[in-house]
Amino acid sequence: MAGQIDLPNASINRHVPMNSDPSLPLRGIRILDLTSVLMGPYASQSMGDLGADVIKVESLQGDTTRQIGPGRHPDMGGIFINSNRSKRGIAVDLKTDTGRDVMLRLARAADVFFYNIRPQAIARLGLSYEALRAVNPRIIYAGVFGYGQEGPYAAKPAYDDVIQGAATLSSLYARGTEGRPQYAPAAIADRITGLSAVNAILAALLERQHSGIGQKIDIPMFETMVNFFLSDHLSGLTFEPPLDRGGYQRLLSSRRRPFRTQDGYVCAVVYTDRHWREFLGLQGRANAFDTDPRMSSLSVRTQYDEELYAEMELVFATRTTQEWLADFERVDIPALPMHDLDSVFSDPHLMAVNFFSREEHPSEGALRTMTHPATWSRTQPRATRHAPRLGEHTREVLAEGGYAEAEIDALLASGTVFGATGSGDTLA
């Protein structure tokens, strides 16, 4: 097959039809997913892996991430595929009255309505909480967007980079390196807020078991990420009056980075008293732990982070990566080699747990995928469907919503919805 992928020690999932697995923990939960880009799709994919029936609702043009990065077809890029498995896909023009009616009709049988456009925009579409609650009082109406709706930023647009900078991450980079502010090379605000949304939605579903009614939940990016970063860096600013200018100094050290060895890099953390005693012992300097005043306690060591890191850099450069890793394994100091986007696929641990697998997508061919990272003893989450083509399940979902075949044909003909031909997207 063109594009064949050779994965060492990888499991292979073949494309065959299947019914929903009744063992998965969120079986029976239906989620209407109006999210796009990364934040919402990452969250809904997690819930799909847990067994929820996630119906991804896209515009007639499709999620913009379909176009990001290389792919075998124009609307099936790698970023989209890696954030949209375990879902069924429909395409609806929500700017029409008919499209709005489709959503309200589908919402009657949904447990969760999940969106990530600004609340002002979702209200203009006629899909406010009040509108959905009127047709389904049990619905969990969850929104992930930029800012809490009680503040002056309520209607502002937000993207990951904007939130990283506003939530202090960029300034922390600059402070730690005494250089220019920068962004993390991953969409961490999107993904962390997405995981917070999963947590909130699952808690709301649990609460509904007690109350019998749904509720509206807002999960704002800005507040979520300020909480995330300041949990590490509020430090002395926790107190009134402040005890310092804030910042966890070890995390801010300009030398907090992988250590260069004779032939590569090691990622190691020498942190506790025991770690330091063992590390000094590996250098033939075990007595230094008792004689060096910088070793007297963790709080004292943090005052010398820059100095100690500089000394460690010199020591690490004297030996090979494997020599350090072998000794650290023996004395139980946390350490791993530094991986890149090539070497990570041959990591022996990831190979042993079958973290990477190969799947056959019905239209995209052989794909490298990542397994669900958590291990469950009885109801193991897993990918249940391939990432859908645009509108792949439109007919199927509308039929489940009570639409007759003639009605579906009329919606397709009018351009209110779009439906791809063909199906068969489930995973064995």
For each residue, the residues with C-beta under 8 A, 3 or more apart:
1: 4 365 366
2: 365
3: 72 365 366
4: 1 366
5: 358 366 367 368
6:
7: 10 345 356 357 358 368
8: 345 346 351
9: 351 352 354
10: 7 351 354 356 357 358
11: 354 357 358
12: 357 358 359
13: 357 358 359 360 369 383 427 428
14: 360 428
15: 359 360 361 362 386 424 427 428
16: 426 428
17: 424 426
18: 21 426 427 428
19:
20: 24 27 51 53 384
21: 18 24 27 51 382 384
22: 27
23: 27 51 378 379
24: 20 21 27 50 51 379 381 382 384
25: 50 51 376 379 381
26: 29 47 50 51 52
27: 20 21 22 23 24 51 52
28:
29: 26 47 51 52 53 111 112 205
30: 52 53 55 109 110 111 112
31: 44 47 48 52 53 54 55 110 111 112 113 114
32: 55 57 103 106 107 110 112 113 114
33: 40 41 44 54 55 56 57 87 114
34: 40 57 94 103 113 114 115 116 117 122 127
35: 39 40 41 43 44 114 115 116 144
36: 40 41 58 63 64 65 116
37: 40 41 63 64 65 116 190
38: 41 42 65 79 83 160 187 190 191 194
39: 35 42 43 116 144 160 187 189 190 191 193 194 197 221
40: 33 34 35 36 37 43 44 114 115 116 144 194 197
41: 33 35 36 37 38 44 45 56 63 65 83 84 194
42: 38 39 45 46 83 190 191 194 195
43: 35 39 40 46 47 114 144 194 195 197 198 201
44: 31 33 35 40 41 47 48 52 54 56 87 114
45: 41 42 48 49 54 83 84 85 86 87
46: 42 43 49 50 194 195 198
47: 26 29 31 43 44 50 52 54 198 201 202
48: 31 44 45 51 52 54 85 86 87 383 384 385
49: 45 46 85 86 372 381 382 383 384
50: 24 25 26 46 47 381
51: 20 21 23 24 25 26 27 29 48 379 381 384
52: 26 27 29 30 31 44 47 48 112
53: 20 29 30 31 88
54: 31 33 44 45 47 48 86 87 88
55: 30 31 32 33 87 88 89 90 106 110 393 397
56: 33 41 44 63 84 87 88 89 90 388
57: 32 33 34 90 91 92 94 103
58: 36 61 62 63 89 90 91 92 390 391
59: 62 91 92 93 94
60: 91 92 93 415 418
61: 58
62: 58 59 66 75 91 390
63: 36 37 41 56 58 66 80 84
64: 36 37 67 68
65: 36 37 38 41 68 77 79 80 83
66: 62 63 74 75 76 77 80 390
67: 64 74 75 77
68: 64 65 77 78 79 80
69: 77 78 79
70: 77 78
71: 74 75 76 77 78 80 81 364
72: 3 76 363 364 365
73: 76 363 364
74: 66 67 71
75: 62 66 67 71 80 389 390
76: 66 71 72 73 80 81 363 364 387 389
77: 65 66 67 68 69 70 71 80 81
78: 68 69 70 71 81 82
79: 38 65 68 69 82 83
80: 63 65 66 68 71 75 76 77 83 84 387
81: 71 76 77 78 84 85 361 364 367 387
82: 78 79 85 369 370 387
83: 38 41 42 45 65 79 80 387
84: 41 45 56 63 80 81 87 89 387 388
85: 45 48 49 81 82 369 383 384 385 386 387
86: 45 48 49 54 383 384 385
87: 33 44 45 48 54 55 56 84 385 387 388
88: 53 54 55 56 385 388 392 393 396 397 425
89: 55 56 58 84 388 389 390 391 392 393 394
90: 55 56 57 58 391 393 394 397 398 417 419
91: 57 58 59 60 62 390 391 394 417 418 419
92: 57 58 59 60 99 102 103 394 416 417 418
93: 59 60 96 98 99 415 416 417
94: 34 57 59 99 100 103 125 127
95: 99 125
96: 93 99 100 416
97: 100 101 126
98: 93 101 102 411 414 416
99: 92 93 94 95 96 102 103 416 417
100: 94 96 97 103 104 125 126 127
101: 97 98 104 105
102: 92 98 99 105 106 398 401 411 416 417
103: 32 34 57 92 94 99 100 106 107 127
104: 100 101 107 108 127 131 132 135
105: 101 102 108 401 402 403
106: 32 55 102 103 109 110 397 401
107: 32 103 104 110 113 132 135 136 139
108: 104 105 135 136
109: 30 106 136 400 401
110: 30 31 32 55 106 107 113 136 139
111: 29 30 31 138 139 140 205
112: 29 30 31 32 52 139 140 141 142 201 205
113: 31 32 34 107 110 127 132 139 140 141 142
114: 31 32 33 34 35 40 43 44 142 143 144 197 201
115: 34 35 40 122 127 142 143 144
116: 34 35 36 37 39 40 143 144 145
117: 34 121 122 145
118: 121 122 145 146 155 157
119: 122 123 143 145 149 154 218
120: 123 124 154 155
121: 117 118 124 125
122: 34 115 117 118 119 125 127 128 143
123: 119 120 126 127 128
124: 120 121
125: 94 95 100 121 122
126: 97 100 123 131
127: 34 94 100 103 104 113 115 122 123 131 132
128: 122 123 131 132
129: 132 133 141 216
130: 133 134
131: 104 126 127 128 134 135
132: 104 107 113 127 128 129 135 136 139 141
133: 129 130 136 137 139 141 214
134: 130 131
135: 104 107 108 131 132
136: 107 108 109 110 132 133 139 214
137: 133 213 214
138: 111 208 212 213 214
139: 107 110 111 112 113 132 133 136 214
140: 111 112 113 201 204 205 208 214 215 217
141: 112 113 129 132 133 214 215 216 217
142: 112 113 114 115 197 200 201 204 216 217 219
143: 114 115 116 119 122 216 217 218 219
144: 35 39 40 43 114 115 116 193 194 197 219 220 221
145: 116 117 118 119 158 218 219 220 221
146: 118 153 156 157 158 162 163 220 221 222
147: 151 153 154 156 158 220 221 222 223
148: 151 153 154 218 220 222 223
149: 119 154 218 220
150: 154
151: 147 148 154
152:
153: 146 147 148 156 222
154: 119 120 147 148 149 150 151
155: 118 120
156: 146 147 153
157: 118 146
158: 145 146 147 162 163 221 222
159: 162 163
160: 38 39 163 164 183 187 188 189 190
161: 164 165 183
162: 146 158 159 165 166
163: 146 158 159 160 166 167 189 221 222 225
164: 160 161 167 169 170 183 184 188 189 225
165: 161 162 169 170 171 181 183
166: 162 163 222
167: 163 164 189 222 225 226 228 229
168: 171 172 226 229 230 233
169: 164 165 172 173 183 184 188 225 229
170: 164 165 173 174 181 182 183
171: 165 168 174 175 181
172: 168 169 175 176 229 233 247 251 252
173: 169 170 176 177 179 181 182
174: 170 171 177 178 179 180 181 182
175: 171 172 178 247 252
176: 172 173 251 252 253 254 256
177: 173 174 254
178: 174 175 254
179: 173 174 182
180: 174
181: 165 170 171 173 174
182: 170 173 174 179
183: 160 161 164 165 169 170
184: 164 169 188
185:
186: 191
187: 38 39 160 190 191
188: 160 164 169 184 191 192
189: 39 160 163 164 167 192 193 221 224 225
190: 37 38 39 42 160 187 193 194 221
191: 38 39 42 186 187 188 194 195
192: 188 189 195 196 224 225 228
193: 39 144 189 190 196 197 219 220 221 224 225
194: 38 39 40 41 42 43 46 144 190 191 197 198
195: 42 43 46 191 192 198 199
196: 192 193 199 200 219 224
197: 39 40 43 114 142 144 193 194 200 201 219
198: 43 46 47 194 195 201 202
199: 195 196 202 203
200: 142 196 197 203 204 217 219
201: 43 47 112 114 140 142 197 198 204 205 217
202: 47 198 199 205 206
203: 199 200 206 207
204: 140 142 200 201 207 208 214 215 217
205: 29 111 112 140 201 202 208 209
206: 202 203 209 210
207: 203 204 210 211 215
208: 138 140 204 205 211 212 213 214 215
209: 205 206
210: 206 207
211: 207 208
212: 138 208
213: 137 138 208
214: 133 136 137 138 139 140 141 204 208
215: 140 141 204 207 208
216: 129 141 142 143
217: 140 141 142 143 200 201 204
218: 119 143 145 148 149
219: 142 143 144 145 193 196 197 200 224
220: 144 145 146 147 148 149 193 223 224
221: 39 144 145 146 147 158 163 189 190 193 224 225
222: 146 147 148 153 158 163 166 167 225 226
223: 147 148 220 226 227
224: 189 192 193 196 219 220 221 227 228
225: 163 164 167 169 189 192 193 221 222 228 229
226: 167 168 222 223 229 230
227: 223 224 230 231
228: 167 192 224 225 231
229: 167 168 169 172 225 226 232 233
230: 168 226 227 233 234
231: 227 228 234
232: 229 248 251
233: 168 172 229 230 246 247 248 251 252
234: 230 231 237 238 246
235: 238 243 244 246 247 248
236: 239 242 243 244 245 246
237: 234 242 243 244 245 246
238: 234 235 243
239: 236 242 243
240:
241:
242: 236 237 239 245 246
243: 235 236 237 238 239
244: 235 236 237 247
245: 236 237 242
246: 233 234 235 236 237 242
247: 172 175 233 235 244 251 252
248: 232 233 235 251 252
249: 252 253 302 303 305
250: 253 256 302 305
251: 172 176 232 233 247 248 256
252: 172 175 176 233 247 248 249 256
253: 176 249 250 256 305 306 309
254: 176 177 178 306
255: 305 306 309 310 313
256: 176 250 251 252 253 305 309
257:
258: 265 266 267 338
259: 265 266 267 268 312 313 316 317
260: 264 265 313 316 317
261: 264 265 266 316 317 319 320 321 323 324
262: 317 318 319 320 321
263: 320 321
264: 260 261 320 321 337 338
265: 258 259 260 261 321 337 338
266: 258 259 261 316 321 324 325 328 335 336 337 338
267: 258 259 335 336 337 338
268: 259 316 324 328 333 334 335
269: 275 333 334 335
270: 275 276 279 312 333
271: 275 276 298
272: 275 276 298
273: 276 277 289 295 297 298
274: 277 278
275: 269 270 271 272 278 279 333
276: 270 271 272 273 279 280 289 295 301
277: 273 274 280 281 286 289
278: 274 275 281 282 331 332 333
279: 270 275 276 282 283 331 333
280: 276 277 283 285 286 288 289
281: 277 278 284 285 286 331
282: 278 279 327 331
283: 279 280 315
284: 281
285: 280 281 288
286: 277 280 281 289
287: 290 291
288: 280 285 291 292 295
289: 273 276 277 280 286 292 295
290: 287 295
291: 287 288
292: 288 289 295
293: 296 300
294: 300 301 303 304 307 308
295: 273 276 288 289 290 292 300 301
296: 293 300
297: 273 300 301
298: 271 272 273 301 302
299: 302 303
300: 293 294 295 296 297 303 304
301: 276 294 295 297 298 304 305 308
302: 249 250 298 299 305
303: 249 294 299 300
304: 294 300 301 307 308
305: 249 250 253 255 256 301 302 308 309
306: 253 254 255 309 310
307: 294 304 310 311
308: 294 301 304 305 311 312
309: 253 255 256 305 306 312 313
310: 255 306 307 313 314
311: 307 308 314 315
312: 259 270 308 309 315 316
313: 255 259 260 309 310 316 317
314: 310 311 317 318
315: 283 311 312 318
316: 259 260 261 266 268 312 313 319 324
317: 259 260 261 262 313 314
318: 262 314 315
319: 261 262 316 323 324
320: 261 262 263 264 323 324
321: 261 262 263 264 265 266 324 325 337
322: 325 326
323: 261 319 320 326 327
324: 261 266 268 316 319 320 321 327 328 335
325: 266 321 322 328 329 335 336 337
326: 322 323 329 330
327: 282 323 324 330 331
328: 266 268 324 325 331 332 333 334 335
329: 325 326 332 335
330: 326 327
331: 278 279 281 282 327 328
332: 278 328 329
333: 268 269 270 275 278 279 328
334: 268 269 328
335: 266 267 268 269 324 325 328 329
336: 266 267 325 339
337: 264 265 266 267 321 325 343
338: 258 264 265 266 267
339: 336 343 344 347
340: 343 344
341: 344
342: 345
343: 337 339 340 346 347
344: 339 340 341 347 350
345: 7 8 342 350 356 368
346: 8 343 351
347: 339 343 344 350 351
348: 351 352
349: 352 353
350: 344 345 347 353 355 356
351: 8 9 10 346 347 348 354 355 356
352: 9 348 349
353: 349 350 371
354: 9 10 11 351 357 371
355: 350 351 370 371 373
356: 7 10 345 350 351 368 369 370 371
357: 7 10 11 12 13 354 368 369 370 371
358: 5 7 10 11 12 13 366 367 368 369
359: 12 13 15 366 367 369 383 386 427
360: 13 14 15 365 366 367
361: 15 81 364 365 366 367 386 387
362: 15 386 422 424 425
363: 72 73 76 389 422
364: 71 72 73 76 81 361 367 386
365: 1 2 3 72 360 361
366: 1 3 4 5 358 359 360 361
367: 5 81 358 359 360 361 364
368: 5 7 345 356 357 358
369: 13 82 85 356 357 358 359 383
370: 82 355 356 357 373
371: 353 354 355 356 357 382 383
372: 49 380 381 382 383
373: 355 370
374: 381
375: 380
376: 25 379 380 381
377:
378: 23
379: 23 24 25 51 376
380: 372 375 376
381: 24 25 49 50 51 372 374 376
382: 21 24 49 371 372 427
383: 13 48 49 85 86 359 369 371 372 386 427
384: 20 21 24 48 49 51 85 86 426 427
385: 48 85 86 87 88 388 425 426 427
386: 15 85 359 361 362 364 383 425 426 427
387: 76 80 81 82 83 84 85 87 361
388: 56 84 87 88 89 385 392 393 425
389: 75 76 89 363 392 420
390: 58 62 66 75 89 91 418 420
391: 58 89 90 91 394 417 418 419 420
392: 88 89 388 389 419 420 422 423 425
393: 55 88 89 90 388 396 397 423 425
394: 89 90 91 92 391 397 398 408 412 417 418 419 420
395: 398 399 408 419
396: 88 393 399 400 423
397: 55 88 90 106 393 394 400 401
398: 90 102 394 395 401 403 407 408 411 417
399: 395 396 403 405 408
400: 109 396 397
401: 102 105 106 109 397 398
402: 105
403: 105 398 399 407 408 411
404: 407 408
405: 399 408 409
406: 409 410
407: 398 403 404 410 411
408: 394 395 398 399 403 404 405 411 412 417 419
409: 405 406 412 413
410: 406 407 413 414
411: 98 102 398 403 407 408 414 416 417
412: 394 408 409 415 416 417 418 419
413: 409 410
414: 98 410 411
415: 60 93 412 418
416: 92 93 96 98 99 102 411 412
417: 90 91 92 93 99 102 391 394 398 408 411 412
418: 60 91 92 390 391 394 412 415
419: 90 91 391 392 394 395 408 412
420: 389 390 391 392 394
421:
422: 362 363 392
423: 392 393 396
424: 15 17 362
425: 88 362 385 386 388 392 393
426: 16 17 18 384 385 386
427: 13 15 18 359 382 383 384 385 386
428: 13 14 15 16 18
